[in-house]
């Protein structure tokens, strides 16, 4: 795993020490903790971008990103590397619990690609008549991917429950507007541009060059532990999940 800082013209240097601490100590500690809790290696690179990544939505709304995931070509070895991108203006406002949740979420979604393949498609589709339905649909699908892979990958029961609770609480707070969005100033704003994958076969190769060390350790049974049963073991967590599911249904389907 490599951690790189991506600078942008006009980005403030006020938070450079905070970013250095993030790269030097906090992010490696989180990825190491993931390896302990799942017995899986962390093979994705990390990037900390000194920019505010946004996306324009219909209705005059704007989405501000905390993180993203891409396959980046390493020209020195000719291989596409799974890369989690973190955006400094938002992640520097998060506490350790939320930052850990973001990294775990992104990596578990990557593991879903490893396990199910790039051609996996969800069985349901969004309602095109609802405003921004595709956006909420993508969020919903990624959440379901992360929850499934958490059930497959975590070896430590307490760590599993902590992750499930953090995911449900965060997404419920976001959809209900109860979470206060904080963004640090001094960073240039850049707009999300979805770049097509030019060489699909190369991405498939990127997913197949390392799998014995990952896929062989992921639980492959068809009968996963029941998610709702797991959630019911913590006070109000199942109720929160059902409320979250209902909110997604209202916005997506």
C-alpha positions as CSV (number, residue, x, y, z in Angstrom):
1,X,0.0,0.0,0.0
2,X,1.2,3.5,-0.9
3,X,-0.2,6.7,0.4
4,X,0.2,9.8,-1.8
5,X,-0.8,13.4,-1.3
6,X,-2.2,15.1,-4.5
7,X,-1.6,18.8,-4.4
8,X,-3.6,21.3,-6.4
9,X,-2.8,24.9,-7.5
10,X,-4.1,27.3,-5.0
11,X,-4.6,24.8,-2.2
12,X,-3.9,26.2,1.3
13,X,-0.9,25.0,3.3
14,X,-2.5,25.7,6.6
15,X,-3.5,22.0,7.0
16,X,-0.3,20.5,5.7
17,X,0.7,19.2,9.2
18,X,-2.7,17.6,9.7
19,X,-2.4,15.9,6.3
20,X,1.1,14.7,7.2
21,X,-0.1,13.2,10.4
22,X,-3.0,11.6,8.5
23,X,-0.6,10.0,6.0
24,X,2.1,9.1,8.5
25,X,0.1,7.7,11.4
26,X,-3.7,7.6,11.1
27,X,-4.3,6.0,7.7
28,X,-1.7,3.2,8.2
29,X,-3.2,2.5,11.6
30,X,-6.7,2.1,10.2
31,X,-5.6,-0.2,7.3
32,X,-3.5,-2.3,9.7
33,X,-6.6,-2.6,12.0
34,X,-8.7,-3.8,9.1
35,X,-6.1,-6.5,8.4
36,X,-6.3,-7.7,12.0
37,X,-10.1,-7.6,12.1
38,X,-10.6,-9.5,8.8
39,X,-7.3,-11.4,8.3
40,X,-7.3,-9.9,4.8
41,X,-4.4,-7.9,3.3
42,X,-4.9,-4.3,2.4
43,X,-3.7,-3.9,-1.2
44,X,-5.3,-0.6,-2.3
45,X,-3.3,2.6,-2.6
46,X,-4.6,5.7,-0.8
47,X,-4.6,9.3,-2.1
48,X,-5.3,12.4,-0.1
49,X,-6.4,15.1,-2.5
50,X,-6.0,18.8,-1.4
51,X,-9.2,19.7,-3.3
52,X,-12.9,19.9,-2.8
53,X,-14.5,17.3,-5.1
54,X,-18.1,18.1,-6.0
55,X,-20.9,17.0,-8.3
56,X,-23.8,19.0,-9.6
57,X,-27.2,17.5,-9.1
58,X,-30.6,18.4,-10.5
59,X,-32.6,20.9,-8.6
60,X,-29.6,23.1,-8.0
61,X,-28.1,20.8,-5.4
62,X,-24.4,20.0,-5.1
63,X,-22.8,16.8,-3.7
64,X,-19.6,17.2,-1.8
65,X,-17.4,14.1,-1.7
66,X,-15.5,12.6,1.1
67,X,-14.0,9.8,-0.9
68,X,-14.0,7.9,-4.1
69,X,-12.5,4.8,-5.8
70,X,-10.7,4.3,-9.1
71,X,-8.3,2.0,-10.8
72,X,-5.1,4.0,-11.6
73,X,-2.5,2.9,-14.1
74,X,1.0,2.5,-12.6
75,X,3.0,3.1,-15.7
76,X,6.2,1.9,-14.0
77,X,4.9,-1.6,-13.7
78,X,2.0,-1.5,-16.3
79,X,-0.7,-2.5,-13.8
80,X,-3.9,-0.9,-12.8
81,X,-3.9,-0.3,-9.0
82,X,-7.1,-0.1,-6.9
83,X,-7.0,3.4,-5.3
84,X,-9.1,5.0,-2.7
85,X,-9.2,8.8,-3.0
86,X,-9.8,10.9,0.1
87,X,-10.7,14.6,-0.1
88,X,-9.0,16.8,2.5
89,X,-11.6,19.5,3.0
90,X,-14.0,16.9,4.3
91,X,-12.0,14.1,5.8
92,X,-10.0,16.5,8.0
93,X,-13.3,17.4,9.8
94,X,-14.0,13.8,10.6
95,X,-13.2,12.0,13.9
96,X,-11.3,8.7,13.8
97,X,-14.5,6.6,13.9
98,X,-16.0,8.2,10.8
99,X,-12.6,8.2,8.9
100,X,-12.3,4.5,9.7
101,X,-15.8,3.9,8.4
102,X,-15.1,5.6,5.1
103,X,-12.0,3.6,4.5
104,X,-13.6,0.3,5.5
105,X,-16.7,1.1,3.3
106,X,-14.6,1.9,0.2
107,X,-12.4,-1.2,0.6
108,X,-15.3,-3.5,1.2
109,X,-16.9,-2.3,-2.0
110,X,-13.7,-3.1,-3.8
111,X,-13.7,-6.6,-2.2
112,X,-17.2,-7.0,-3.6
113,X,-15.8,-6.5,-7.1
114,X,-13.0,-9.0,-6.3
115,X,-15.5,-11.5,-5.1
116,X,-18.5,-11.1,-7.5
117,X,-16.6,-9.7,-10.5
118,X,-17.0,-6.5,-12.5
119,X,-20.0,-7.9,-14.4
120,X,-22.1,-8.2,-11.3
121,X,-25.4,-6.3,-11.6
122,X,-28.0,-5.6,-8.9
123,X,-31.4,-7.2,-9.5
124,X,-33.3,-3.9,-9.0
125,X,-33.3,-0.6,-10.8
126,X,-34.2,3.0,-9.8
127,X,-37.3,4.9,-10.8
128,X,-36.3,7.4,-13.5
129,X,-39.3,9.6,-12.6
130,X,-37.8,10.5,-9.2
131,X,-35.3,13.4,-9.0
132,X,-31.7,12.3,-8.3
133,X,-33.0,8.7,-8.0
134,X,-29.9,7.3,-9.7
135,X,-27.6,9.0,-7.2
136,X,-29.4,7.6,-4.2
137,X,-29.6,4.2,-6.0
138,X,-25.8,4.2,-6.4
139,X,-25.4,5.0,-2.7
140,X,-27.9,2.3,-1.7
141,X,-26.2,-0.3,-3.8
142,X,-22.7,0.5,-2.4
143,X,-24.1,0.3,1.1
144,X,-25.6,-3.1,0.5
145,X,-22.3,-4.2,-1.1
146,X,-20.3,-3.0,2.0
147,X,-22.7,-4.7,4.4
148,X,-22.6,-8.0,2.5
149,X,-18.8,-8.1,2.4
150,X,-18.6,-7.1,6.1
151,X,-20.6,-10.3,6.9
152,X,-18.2,-12.3,4.7
153,X,-15.0,-10.8,5.8
154,X,-14.9,-9.8,9.5
155,X,-13.5,-12.4,11.8
156,X,-14.1,-10.4,14.9
157,X,-17.7,-10.2,16.0
158,X,-17.4,-6.9,17.9
159,X,-15.6,-5.3,15.0
160,X,-18.3,-6.4,12.7
161,X,-21.0,-4.9,14.9
162,X,-19.1,-1.7,15.3
163,X,-18.9,-1.3,11.5
164,X,-22.5,-2.2,10.9
165,X,-23.6,0.3,13.5
166,X,-21.3,3.1,12.1
167,X,-22.6,2.5,8.5
168,X,-26.3,2.6,9.5
169,X,-25.9,5.6,11.8
170,X,-23.9,7.6,9.2
171,X,-26.2,7.0,6.2
172,X,-29.4,7.5,8.3
173,X,-28.1,10.8,9.6
174,X,-27.1,11.9,6.1
175,X,-30.5,11.0,4.5
176,X,-32.5,12.6,7.3
177,X,-30.3,15.8,7.3
178,X,-29.3,15.4,10.9
179,X,-25.6,15.3,10.2
180,X,-23.9,18.7,9.9
181,X,-21.8,19.0,6.8
182,X,-18.5,20.7,7.6
183,X,-16.0,21.7,4.9
184,X,-12.7,23.3,5.4
185,X,-11.9,26.4,3.3
186,X,-8.8,27.2,1.3
187,X,-9.1,24.3,-1.2
188,X,-9.9,24.6,-4.9
189,X,-13.1,23.1,-6.1
190,X,-13.0,20.5,-8.8
191,X,-16.0,18.8,-10.4
192,X,-16.4,15.1,-10.8
193,X,-15.9,13.8,-14.3
194,X,-16.7,10.2,-14.9
195,X,-14.0,8.8,-17.1
196,X,-14.7,5.7,-19.2
197,X,-12.6,2.6,-18.6
198,X,-10.6,2.5,-21.9
199,X,-9.4,-1.1,-21.4
200,X,-11.9,-3.3,-19.7
201,X,-9.6,-6.3,-19.9
202,X,-6.9,-4.4,-18.0
203,X,-9.2,-3.8,-15.1
204,X,-10.2,-7.5,-15.1
205,X,-6.5,-8.3,-15.0
206,X,-6.1,-5.8,-12.1
207,X,-8.7,-7.9,-10.2
208,X,-7.0,-11.2,-11.0
209,X,-3.4,-10.6,-10.3
210,X,-3.6,-11.0,-6.6
211,X,-6.7,-13.1,-5.6
212,X,-5.4,-16.1,-3.8
213,X,-4.3,-13.8,-0.9
214,X,-7.8,-12.2,-0.8
215,X,-10.6,-14.2,-2.4
216,X,-9.5,-17.5,-0.8
217,X,-10.0,-15.9,2.7
218,X,-13.4,-14.4,2.0
219,X,-16.4,-16.5,3.2
220,X,-17.9,-18.1,0.2
221,X,-20.9,-19.8,1.7
222,X,-24.3,-19.0,0.1
223,X,-25.9,-18.7,3.5
224,X,-24.5,-15.6,5.1
225,X,-25.3,-14.7,8.7
226,X,-28.7,-13.0,8.7
227,X,-28.1,-9.2,8.6
228,X,-31.3,-8.3,10.5
229,X,-30.6,-10.9,13.2
230,X,-27.1,-9.3,13.6
231,X,-28.5,-5.8,13.8
232,X,-31.2,-6.8,16.3
233,X,-28.4,-7.7,18.8
234,X,-27.8,-4.0,19.4
235,X,-30.3,-1.7,20.8
236,X,-32.3,0.1,18.1
237,X,-29.9,-0.8,15.4
238,X,-32.4,-2.9,13.4
239,X,-35.0,-0.2,13.8
240,X,-32.6,2.3,12.4
241,X,-31.7,0.0,9.5
242,X,-35.4,-0.5,8.6
243,X,-35.9,3.3,8.7
244,X,-32.9,3.8,6.4
245,X,-34.3,1.2,4.0
246,X,-37.6,2.9,3.9
247,X,-35.9,6.3,3.1
248,X,-34.0,4.7,0.2
249,X,-37.3,3.2,-1.1
250,X,-38.9,6.6,-1.0
251,X,-36.0,8.3,-2.9
252,X,-35.1,5.5,-5.4
253,X,-37.9,3.2,-6.2
